[in-house]
Amino acid sequence: MTNFNSAAGGRGYLAIPGPSVIPDAVLRAMHRAAPNIYEGELPDMMPELREGLKSIVGTKHNATIYIANGHGAWEAALANVLTEGDEVLGIFNGIFGVGWGEVATRLGAQVQPLNCGPSTPVTSEALEAALRADTEGKIKAVICTHVDTSTSVRNDIELIRKTMDVVGHDALLMVDCIATLGTETFRMDDWGVDVVVGASQKGLMVSPGLGFVFFNEKAAEVRARMKRVSLYWDWIPRAAPQMFYQCFAGTAPIHHLYGLQAALQMIHGEGLDAVHARHAKLASAIWAACDVWGQKGPLAMNVAERAHRSHAVTTLHIGKEYGVALRRWTEQEAGVTLGIGLGMSTPDDPAGQGFFRIGHMGHINGHMLMGVLGSMEAGFAALNVPRGTGALEAAAAILAG
Ligand SMILES: *Cc1c(COP(=O)(O)O)cnc(C)c1O
C-alpha cells in the first residue's frame, strides 16, 4: 500500500558505516569502457594511486592493492607473516577485531585475546601485562583495530607502540585502519606500525572491492623468512611488480581503480588535514546532539570518553523498545538509513537490537549530517521517545563554531 505520509522520496542517505556515500565524481570515473590492460593509462596510473594511498596512511614504505573486501585484506596481511603454530596477541574492542583474530586462527595461529570490552580502548597496563606474560617471546604479531566500527571505539596506536617498546617486545604491530583511512589521522611510520590494512568503501568513498595492505621493512623481513605464501596473497610481486598484471595477480580491477583515482584526487584536492578536520567537526556535532537527547531519555553513546571515540562512526544505545523502530522510521519516512548494531548482545537484548550506528565517513558534509540528525529528531517525535530538547541547535552551534 502506498504510504502517502512518507517523505522518503528524493535522494536517500545511506548513513551506515560502510559502504559509504560514493561521490558522483567517483561514479562518473567508473562509468567507462575498459582500456587496454597491458599498456597505457591504466598501468601508468599505478604510481599515482600508490603515492596517494601512502600519503593517507603516512608511510614511505610498501603499498599493495588486492581485489578484495576488508576480510580479504585481513587475510592478505596475515598470510604474508603467519605460519601454523605462530602466536598472535589480538586486541579486541568489538566484532571487527575478533573477526580479524578469527582469520589468524583459521591460518593456524594461536590467538591470545586481549578483550578490552565494548566501550574502551586498550590500556597500556593491560597490554604491558599481556606482553610481559610472553616470557619466551612467542607472540609474533599484535593485531588491533584503529577504530572498531561495531563499537566506534578508537585505540591509541602510538600508546600501543610505546608500550611494546617499553616491554622490549619485537612482535609486528599490525593495524586495521579500514574505518580510519580518509577519516582521521593515521601515521604508520611515525607511530611505528609495521603492517596496515585498509579497504575502499569507508572513508575512501569507492565501492567495496579493493583491499589495501601496507608494510614496512621489518614486516618484509618476516615475509622473507616464510616457508611459503600462496601466489594470490603474496605481497612481494604486488609491491614491486615486474609486469603490470602482477600488481593484482591477474586482471586489474579497472573500474575500481578509476574510482579510486577520482576519490584520491578529491581527498588530496580538499587537503588531507581539511578532510580530517571536517570529520572531527561533524563527529562533534553528532555528539553534541546525542548529549542533549540523552539528558532526558534512553539514548546514550556507547563510548563515554570523547578521546576514545571514532570520528567516522558513532554507536548508540537506545534500548530494544526503540532501536529497530527508529531505524525503520528514518528509512521509510525520511530516506535516511541508519546502521544496525553489530555484535552488541546484552543479556536482556541478545540480538543487540537496542543499538544502532550512524556512519559519518567519507563524502558527507554539514547539511547531510543535519539531515540525519533532523530525521532522527522527527523519528523520536513520531515514536514518542523521551529525549532532551535542543539537540539540533546544539549540533548547529558546533557547525557554526
Ligand atoms: C568494514 C570493516 C571491516 C570489514 O570490511 P569488509 O569489507 O566488510 O570485509 C573490517 N574492519 C573494520 C574496522 C571495518 O570498518
The ligand as an SDF file (V2000), in Angstrom:
LIG
                    3D

 15 15  0  0  0  0  0  0  0  0999 V2000
   34.1410   -2.5200    7.4150 C   0  0  0  0  0  0  0  0  0  0  0  0
   35.2490   -3.0000    8.2760 C   0  0  0  0  0  0  0  0  0  0  0  0
   35.8060   -4.2930    8.1260 C   0  0  0  0  0  0  0  0  0  0  0  0
   35.2630   -5.3090    7.1800 C   0  0  0  0  0  0  0  0  0  0  0  0
   35.3160   -4.9550    5.8650 O   0  0  0  0  0  0  0  0  0  0  0  0
   34.5640   -5.8530    4.7830 P   0  0  0  0  0  0  0  0  0  0  0  0
   34.8200   -5.1310    3.5210 O   0  0  0  0  0  0  0  0  0  0  0  0
   33.1310   -5.9280    5.1760 O   0  0  0  0  0  0  0  0  0  0  0  0
   35.2020   -7.2110    4.8000 O   0  0  0  0  0  0  0  0  0  0  0  0
   36.8620   -4.6310    8.9310 C   0  0  0  0  0  0  0  0  0  0  0  0
   37.3550   -3.7830    9.8460 N   0  0  0  0  0  0  0  0  0  0  0  0
   36.8450   -2.5640   10.0340 C   0  0  0  0  0  0  0  0  0  0  0  0
   37.4420   -1.6690   11.0730 C   0  0  0  0  0  0  0  0  0  0  0  0
   35.7820   -2.1320    9.2590 C   0  0  0  0  0  0  0  0  0  0  0  0
   35.2580   -0.9050    9.4460 O   0  0  0  0  0  0  0  0  0  0  0  0
  1  2  1  0
  2  3  1  0
  2 14  2  0
  3  4  1  0
  3 10  2  0
  4  5  1  0
  5  6  1  0
  6  7  2  0
  6  8  1  0
  6  9  1  0
 10 11  1  0
 11 12  2  0
 12 13  1  0
 12 14  1  0
 14 15  1  0
M  END
$$$$
